[in-house]
Amino acid sequence: MDYLINSLNAALTMILHMDQEVLSAVSTSLFTSFTAILIAAVFGIPFGAAIGMWQFPGKRLTVTLLNTLMALPTVVVGLLLFGLFSRQGPLGPLGLLFTPWAMIAGQVVLAVPIVANYTLAAVAGADQRILPTAITLGAGRLRGSWQLLLEVRFGVMAAIVAGFGRVIAEVGVAMMLGGNIRGSTRTMTTAIALETSKGEFAFGLALGIVLMSVALIINLFLNMMQQR
């Protein structure tokens, strides 16, 4: 018990004194995760909304595929993108491997199915009269679709939060594509895994506290917006 208490005290001390190693891992995690979820939202929200609004051949198969992609193993995504970004791969000349941008690419692949699926569920659960009514009143398909998204905006926000939670907590993609390079691609999750294996439990605990705090703040923000 003393070991846990001492480790917790050391972890809180690191956080309060803004330890540079902790700050570096936190800033890298936040930068890659926020960038990835913004890109994923740009692609995932319109894709999920389109599937939910319109009927087309193969819709059931598309939804099934989207549900399957939500459970993509991170190491498989990392493996495939590693092949693309490696020197022998087709995108090797870009020099993206072991950079934050390679990590962002992997996180986007993980987040897009989640954002799209949650958006699809929100649109499918909305009042089906909204879109036809808007079109009848002369709004047009694009403006009518936008109006429907406004009606389900809290579901869309939940989609973004769920996608953010997926990418900020993952390890496989960040480790394989980023390389866990100190000061460059070391995130909170990869640092926790590495430092704990080295016996630096207090350091890992400090990052774990920050990671949980970020998740709490994001969810509190979502709840506040829903209440408003």
Long-range contacts (C-beta under 8 A, 24 or more apart in sequence): 6-202, 7-201, 7-202, 7-205, 8-202, 8-205, 10-202, 10-205, 10-206, 11-202, 11-203, 11-205, 11-206, 11-208, 11-209, 12-206, 12-209, 14-202, 14-203, 14-206, 15-206, 15-209, 15-210, 19-206, 21-182, 21-191, 21-203, 22-203, 22-206, 22-207, 22-210, 24-182, 24-183, 24-186, 25-186, 25-187, 25-188, 25-190, 25-191, 25-207, 26-188, 26-207, 26-210, 28-100, 28-184, 28-185, 28-186, 28-187, 29-168, 29-187, 29-188, 29-189, 29-211, 30-168, 30-214, 31-100, 32-100, 32-103, 32-104, 32-107, 32-167, 32-174, 32-187, 33-107, 33-164, 33-167, 33-168, 34-164, 35-104, 36-103, 36-104, 36-107, 36-108, 36-111, 36-167, 37-107, 37-111, 37-115, 37-160, 37-163, 37-164, 37-167, 39-104, 39-108, 40-107, 40-108, 40-111, 40-112, 40-114, 40-115, 40-163, 40-167, 41-115, 41-159, 41-160, 41-163, 43-108, 43-112, 43-115, 43-116, 44-111, 44-112, 44-113, 44-114, 44-115, 44-116, 44-119, 44-159, 44-163, 45-115, 45-116, 45-119, 45-149, 45-156, 45-159, 47-112, 47-116, 47-119, 48-115, 48-116, 48-117, 48-118, 48-119, 48-120, 48-123, 48-159, 49-119, 49-120, 49-123, 49-145, 49-148, 49-149, 51-116, 51-120, 52-119, 52-120, 52-121, 52-122, 52-123, 52-124, 53-123, 53-131, 53-145, 53-148, 63-120, 66-113, 66-116, 66-117, 66-120, 67-117, 69-113, 70-113, 70-114, 70-117, 72-109, 72-110, 72-113, 73-172, 74-106, 74-110, 74-170, 74-171, 74-172, 74-173, 75-172, 75-173, 75-176, 77-106, 77-109, 77-110, 77-172, 77-173, 78-106, 78-172, 78-173, 78-175, 78-176, 78-177, 79-176, 81-105, 81-106, 81-109, 81-173, 81-176, 81-177, 82-176, 82-177, 85-177, 97-177, 97-179, 98-177, 98-178, 98-179, 98-181, 98-184, 98-185, 99-178, 99-184, 99-185, 100-178, 100-184, 100-185, 102-177, 102-178, 103-173, 103-174, 103-177, 103-178, 103-185, 103-187, 105-177, 106-173, 106-174, 106-176, 106-177, 107-167, 107-170, 107-173, 107-174, 109-173, 110-166, 110-167, 110-170, 110-173, 111-163, 111-164, 111-166, 111-167, 112-163, 114-159, 114-162, 114-163, 114-166, 115-159, 115-160, 115-162, 115-163, 116-159, 117-159, 118-155, 118-156, 118-158, 118-159, 118-162, 118-163, 119-152, 119-155, 119-156, 119-159, 121-155, 122-152, 122-154, 122-155, 122-156, 122-158, 122-159, 123-148, 123-149, 123-152, 123-155, 125-152, 125-155, 126-151, 126-152, 127-151, 154-225, 154-226, 157-222, 157-225, 157-226, 158-222, 161-218, 161-219, 161-222, 164-218, 165-215, 165-218, 168-211, 168-214, 168-215, 169-211, 169-215
